[in-house]
Amino acid sequence: MKSYENTMTYLKTLNMKGVLEKLDELVNDAEIQKHSYITFLNTILNTEIESKRLRRIKRNMTGAHFPIIKKLKDFDFNLIKGIGKSESIILNDCRWIDKKENLLFFGPPGIGKTHLAISFGIIAVEKGYTVCFERITNLMKLLKLSEVQRSAEFRIKRILKSELVIIDEIGYTPIDKKEANLFFNLISELYEKTSIIITSNKSFEEWAEMMGDEIMTTALLDRLLHHGKIYNLDGESYRLKERIKEKEEAIKN
């Protein structure tokens, strides 16, 4: 019993939480299987490594601030044009993040741009990358408050340190001159240091009008497009399709 208590103390001292939680199970299994010392040691170390990996993923999922969980397997590629399932599978390896490339999703509302952005973000988190998701409206609030509010400053710092930043719904709400400047400065800070996913319902031609400054918009787009993959999406609105389906079912009932 003394040896067991000592072992528990050692594990706590080394902060080996994963092994602490499964120690009895690991010991019993080793005794039944008659594992060698080196096999048992490797099992212990592997258990702790996997536990730390899962805790890191959970922590990064929380820090990403995804508004909802969307998986790529649930996306219907038959409903849209502009990206196919085979290309999405290629993007799953996240090499584009290693190369600091950007993904730019353009198209009308309701066709799944945000679904794709979140899905690729979750894949990145599961592969060990740090990710931040922000809708453009909240991002603007954070940028304006970062100099006076500690929580906003902390979030902006996390965004700047992330390996992937997702900026959703650009173009759905107006952007004033100050916000446009703050946004340009942020993109400049991230340029060639961080991968970015953009979703927007506005075409490139409409961005200058949206930002209110053609020269700055050109410089902004240059940074996004330099290492960017552009996806002009089109198709049937799945939200509209769902509403029609709900009405039809209501009529039947």
Contacts in CASP RR format, 6 or more apart in sequence:
PFRMAT RR
TARGET T0000
AUTHOR 0000-0000-0000
METHOD contacts of the structure
MODEL  1
MKSYENTMTYLKTLNMKGVLEKLDELVNDAEIQKHSYITFLNTILNTEIE
SKRLRRIKRNMTGAHFPIIKKLKDFDFNLIKGIGKSESIILNDCRWIDKK
ENLLFFGPPGIGKTHLAISFGIIAVEKGYTVCFERITNLMKLLKLSEVQR
SAEFRIKRILKSELVIIDEIGYTPIDKKEANLFFNLISELYEKTSIIITS
NKSFEEWAEMMGDEIMTTALLDRLLHHGKIYNLDGESYRLKERIKEKEEA
IKN
7 23 0 8 1.000
8 20 0 8 1.000
8 23 0 8 1.000
11 19 0 8 1.000
11 20 0 8 1.000
11 23 0 8 1.000
12 20 0 8 1.000
16 48 0 8 1.000
17 51 0 8 1.000
17 55 0 8 1.000
18 47 0 8 1.000
18 48 0 8 1.000
18 51 0 8 1.000
18 52 0 8 1.000
19 26 0 8 1.000
19 44 0 8 1.000
19 47 0 8 1.000
19 48 0 8 1.000
19 51 0 8 1.000
21 51 0 8 1.000
22 47 0 8 1.000
26 40 0 8 1.000
26 43 0 8 1.000
26 44 0 8 1.000
26 47 0 8 1.000
29 35 0 8 1.000
29 43 0 8 1.000
30 39 0 8 1.000
30 40 0 8 1.000
30 43 0 8 1.000
35 43 0 8 1.000
53 128 0 8 1.000
56 128 0 8 1.000
57 125 0 8 1.000
57 126 0 8 1.000
57 128 0 8 1.000
60 125 0 8 1.000
60 128 0 8 1.000
60 129 0 8 1.000
60 130 0 8 1.000
60 131 0 8 1.000
61 122 0 8 1.000
61 125 0 8 1.000
63 132 0 8 1.000
63 158 0 8 1.000
64 121 0 8 1.000
64 125 0 8 1.000
64 131 0 8 1.000
64 132 0 8 1.000
64 133 0 8 1.000
65 132 0 8 1.000
65 133 0 8 1.000
65 134 0 8 1.000
66 118 0 8 1.000
66 121 0 8 1.000
66 122 0 8 1.000
66 133 0 8 1.000
67 118 0 8 1.000
67 133 0 8 1.000
67 135 0 8 1.000
68 118 0 8 1.000
69 118 0 8 1.000
69 122 0 8 1.000
70 114 0 8 1.000
70 115 0 8 1.000
70 118 0 8 1.000
70 119 0 8 1.000
70 122 0 8 1.000
71 119 0 8 1.000
71 122 0 8 1.000
72 88 0 8 1.000
72 92 0 8 1.000
72 116 0 8 1.000
72 119 0 8 1.000
72 120 0 8 1.000
72 123 0 8 1.000
74 115 0 8 1.000
75 88 0 8 1.000
75 112 0 8 1.000
75 115 0 8 1.000
75 116 0 8 1.000
75 119 0 8 1.000
76 238 0 8 1.000
77 83 0 8 1.000
77 84 0 8 1.000
77 85 0 8 1.000
77 88 0 8 1.000
79 111 0 8 1.000
79 235 0 8 1.000
79 236 0 8 1.000
79 238 0 8 1.000
79 241 0 8 1.000
80 111 0 8 1.000
80 112 0 8 1.000
80 233 0 8 1.000
80 234 0 8 1.000
80 235 0 8 1.000
80 236 0 8 1.000
81 233 0 8 1.000
81 234 0 8 1.000
81 235 0 8 1.000
82 231 0 8 1.000
82 232 0 8 1.000
82 233 0 8 1.000
82 234 0 8 1.000
83 116 0 8 1.000
83 231 0 8 1.000
83 233 0 8 1.000
88 116 0 8 1.000
91 103 0 8 1.000
91 120 0 8 1.000
92 123 0 8 1.000
94 123 0 8 1.000
94 124 0 8 1.000
94 127 0 8 1.000
94 129 0 8 1.000
96 103 0 8 1.000
96 195 0 8 1.000
96 229 0 8 1.000
97 124 0 8 1.000
97 129 0 8 1.000
97 163 0 8 1.000
97 164 0 8 1.000
97 195 0 8 1.000
99 227 0 8 1.000
100 192 0 8 1.000
100 193 0 8 1.000
100 194 0 8 1.000
100 195 0 8 1.000
100 227 0 8 1.000
101 195 0 8 1.000
101 227 0 8 1.000
101 228 0 8 1.000
101 229 0 8 1.000
102 195 0 8 1.000
102 196 0 8 1.000
102 197 0 8 1.000
102 198 0 8 1.000
102 224 0 8 1.000
102 225 0 8 1.000
102 227 0 8 1.000
102 228 0 8 1.000
102 229 0 8 1.000
103 117 0 8 1.000
103 120 0 8 1.000
103 195 0 8 1.000
103 196 0 8 1.000
103 197 0 8 1.000
103 198 0 8 1.000
103 228 0 8 1.000
103 229 0 8 1.000
103 231 0 8 1.000
104 197 0 8 1.000
104 198 0 8 1.000
104 200 0 8 1.000
104 224 0 8 1.000
104 225 0 8 1.000
104 228 0 8 1.000
104 229 0 8 1.000
104 230 0 8 1.000
104 231 0 8 1.000
105 113 0 8 1.000
105 116 0 8 1.000
105 117 0 8 1.000
105 197 0 8 1.000
105 198 0 8 1.000
105 199 0 8 1.000
105 200 0 8 1.000
105 231 0 8 1.000
105 233 0 8 1.000
106 113 0 8 1.000
106 199 0 8 1.000
106 200 0 8 1.000
106 201 0 8 1.000
106 202 0 8 1.000
106 203 0 8 1.000
106 230 0 8 1.000
106 231 0 8 1.000
106 232 0 8 1.000
106 233 0 8 1.000
107 113 0 8 1.000
107 200 0 8 1.000
107 201 0 8 1.000
107 232 0 8 1.000
107 233 0 8 1.000
107 234 0 8 1.000
108 201 0 8 1.000
108 234 0 8 1.000
108 235 0 8 1.000
108 237 0 8 1.000
109 172 0 8 1.000
109 201 0 8 1.000
109 237 0 8 1.000
109 239 0 8 1.000
110 237 0 8 1.000
110 238 0 8 1.000
110 239 0 8 1.000
110 240 0 8 1.000
111 233 0 8 1.000
111 234 0 8 1.000
111 235 0 8 1.000
111 236 0 8 1.000
111 237 0 8 1.000
111 238 0 8 1.000
112 233 0 8 1.000
112 238 0 8 1.000
113 168 0 8 1.000
113 199 0 8 1.000
113 200 0 8 1.000
113 201 0 8 1.000
113 233 0 8 1.000
114 168 0 8 1.000
114 169 0 8 1.000
114 199 0 8 1.000
116 199 0 8 1.000
117 133 0 8 1.000
117 166 0 8 1.000
117 168 0 8 1.000
117 197 0 8 1.000
117 199 0 8 1.000
118 133 0 8 1.000
118 166 0 8 1.000
120 197 0 8 1.000
121 131 0 8 1.000
121 133 0 8 1.000
121 164 0 8 1.000
121 166 0 8 1.000
121 197 0 8 1.000
124 131 0 8 1.000
124 163 0 8 1.000
124 164 0 8 1.000
125 131 0 8 1.000
129 163 0 8 1.000
129 164 0 8 1.000
130 161 0 8 1.000
130 162 0 8 1.000
130 163 0 8 1.000
130 164 0 8 1.000
131 162 0 8 1.000
131 163 0 8 1.000
131 164 0 8 1.000
131 165 0 8 1.000
131 166 0 8 1.000
132 155 0 8 1.000
132 158 0 8 1.000
132 159 0 8 1.000
132 162 0 8 1.000
132 164 0 8 1.000
132 165 0 8 1.000
132 166 0 8 1.000
133 166 0 8 1.000
133 168 0 8 1.000
134 142 0 8 1.000
134 159 0 8 1.000
134 165 0 8 1.000
134 166 0 8 1.000
134 167 0 8 1.000
134 168 0 8 1.000
135 167 0 8 1.000
135 168 0 8 1.000
135 169 0 8 1.000
136 167 0 8 1.000
136 168 0 8 1.000
136 169 0 8 1.000
136 170 0 8 1.000
136 171 0 8 1.000
136 172 0 8 1.000
136 173 0 8 1.000
136 175 0 8 1.000
136 183 0 8 1.000
137 169 0 8 1.000
137 172 0 8 1.000
137 173 0 8 1.000
139 167 0 8 1.000
139 183 0 8 1.000
139 186 0 8 1.000
140 175 0 8 1.000
140 179 0 8 1.000
140 182 0 8 1.000
140 183 0 8 1.000
141 152 0 8 1.000
142 152 0 8 1.000
142 155 0 8 1.000
142 156 0 8 1.000
142 159 0 8 1.000
143 156 0 8 1.000
143 179 0 8 1.000
143 182 0 8 1.000
143 183 0 8 1.000
143 186 0 8 1.000
144 178 0 8 1.000
144 179 0 8 1.000
144 182 0 8 1.000
145 152 0 8 1.000
146 152 0 8 1.000
146 153 0 8 1.000
146 155 0 8 1.000
146 156 0 8 1.000
147 153 0 8 1.000
156 186 0 8 1.000
159 165 0 8 1.000
159 186 0 8 1.000
160 189 0 8 1.000
160 190 0 8 1.000
160 194 0 8 1.000
162 194 0 8 1.000
163 194 0 8 1.000
163 195 0 8 1.000
164 194 0 8 1.000
164 195 0 8 1.000
164 196 0 8 1.000
164 197 0 8 1.000
165 190 0 8 1.000
165 194 0 8 1.000
165 195 0 8 1.000
165 196 0 8 1.000
165 197 0 8 1.000
166 196 0 8 1.000
166 197 0 8 1.000
166 199 0 8 1.000
167 196 0 8 1.000
167 197 0 8 1.000
167 198 0 8 1.000
167 199 0 8 1.000
168 199 0 8 1.000
169 199 0 8 1.000
169 200 0 8 1.000
169 201 0 8 1.000
170 198 0 8 1.000
170 199 0 8 1.000
170 200 0 8 1.000
170 201 0 8 1.000
170 202 0 8 1.000
170 210 0 8 1.000
171 200 0 8 1.000
171 201 0 8 1.000
171 202 0 8 1.000
171 206 0 8 1.000
171 210 0 8 1.000
172 201 0 8 1.000
174 210 0 8 1.000
175 183 0 8 1.000
175 210 0 8 1.000
175 211 0 8 1.000
175 212 0 8 1.000
177 212 0 8 1.000
177 213 0 8 1.000
180 211 0 8 1.000
180 212 0 8 1.000
180 213 0 8 1.000
180 216 0 8 1.000
180 217 0 8 1.000
181 216 0 8 1.000
183 211 0 8 1.000
183 220 0 8 1.000
184 211 0 8 1.000
184 216 0 8 1.000
184 219 0 8 1.000
184 220 0 8 1.000
187 196 0 8 1.000
187 220 0 8 1.000
187 223 0 8 1.000
187 224 0 8 1.000
188 223 0 8 1.000
190 196 0 8 1.000
191 223 0 8 1.000
191 226 0 8 1.000
192 226 0 8 1.000
192 227 0 8 1.000
196 224 0 8 1.000
198 224 0 8 1.000
200 207 0 8 1.000
202 210 0 8 1.000
204 221 0 8 1.000
207 217 0 8 1.000
207 220 0 8 1.000
207 221 0 8 1.000
208 214 0 8 1.000
208 217 0 8 1.000
208 218 0 8 1.000
210 217 0 8 1.000
211 217 0 8 1.000
211 220 0 8 1.000
END
